[in-house]
């Protein structure tokens, strides 16, 4: 599945998924790389699916 890069909006793919602890329990985090070589690490629910 492809996502919009949070920095430039180009197609990006998730390379790593992990669950990290938070004060609200476990939160799924992802490592995303886009075609322009940007890298984003953050909560999975902050990504937009590329349509």
C-alpha positions in Angstrom: 0.0 0.0 0.0 1.3 3.5 -0.8 0.9 6.6 1.3 1.5 10.3 0.8 4.9 11.4 2.0 4.2 13.8 5.0 6.9 16.1 3.8 6.4 16.4 0.0 3.2 14.4 -0.9 5.0 12.0 -3.2 4.3 8.3 -3.1 5.9 6.6 0.0 5.9 3.1 1.4 6.1 1.8 4.9 9.3 -0.1 5.5 8.9 -0.8 9.3 5.9 -1.2 11.6 6.2 -1.4 15.3 4.2 -0.8 18.4 5.7 1.6 21.0 4.5 2.3 24.5 2.8 5.6 25.4 0.8 7.0 28.3 -2.3 5.8 26.5 -1.0 2.3 25.9 0.7 0.8 22.8 0.7 3.0 19.6 1.6 1.7 16.2 4.5 3.7 14.6 5.8 3.4 11.1 9.0 4.1 9.2 8.2 5.6 5.8 10.4 6.3 2.8 9.3 8.2 -0.3 10.6 8.3 -3.8 12.4 11.6 -3.1 14.3 9.9 -0.3 12.5 11.6 2.6 12.1 9.6 5.8 9.3 9.9 8.3 9.0 8.0 11.6 5.8 8.6 13.5 2.3 7.3 14.4 0.7 5.2 11.7 -2.6 7.1 12.1 -1.0 10.3 10.8 -0.5 8.9 7.3 -2.8 9.5 4.3 -3.4 6.6 2.0 -2.5 7.5 -1.6 -5.5 7.0 -3.8 
